Amino acid sequence: MRILLNWVLSALAVWIVSQVVHGISVSGIKGALIAALVIGFINATIGALLKILTFPLTLLTLGLFWFVINALMLELASALLSPSFQVRGFFAAFVGAIVLSLVNLLLKGIVMPSRDGR
């Protein structure tokens, strides 16, 4: 049940980002659900591999290079899902990756608080 809730919250975050960031668009709730699934899969596979391979560069830039990797993952998802999920340009992907991370963190913090009892 928790995985399903996580997926729905991620889809809601994708939809919110498409409303806030100029250059990112999603066609309806079905597009947002599919985009959230594909973005999660890409981040779990290719994104994890890229983060491991570019770890020295990430250390050198004090973690800022991860934003570039996340932007590239959004562009890859856009290439796979066009026209239901579109990212127009690297700047939109870069800003979208930052906003998506923040919105996802906020939504999960509200709906799924930590289990440590605080």
C-alpha positions, 0 to 999 in steps of 0.5 A: 500500500505504501508503494502505491501511495508513493507512486500517487504522490510522485504523480501529483508532484509531476503534475504540480511541477508541470503547472509551475515550471514553464517548459514542462507539460503533462497530459492529464492524470494518466500522463502524470502517473505514467511519467512518475513511474518512468521517472522512478524507474529511470532514477533507480537504474540509469540515474543510480549508475550515473550518480556512482560514476560521477561521484568524484565530480559531484564531490568536486561541485559539492553535490551540485552536479546531482541536479544536472544528472536529475535534469538529464533523467527528466529529459530522458523520461520526456524523450520516452514519453513524448507527447504525454510528458514533455520537457522543453530544454535543459533549463526547464529540466534543471529547474523542474528537477529541483522543484520536483525534488522539493515538491516530492519531499513536501508531499511525502513529509505531509502524507507519510511522516517518518515512523520514528515517533517524532 
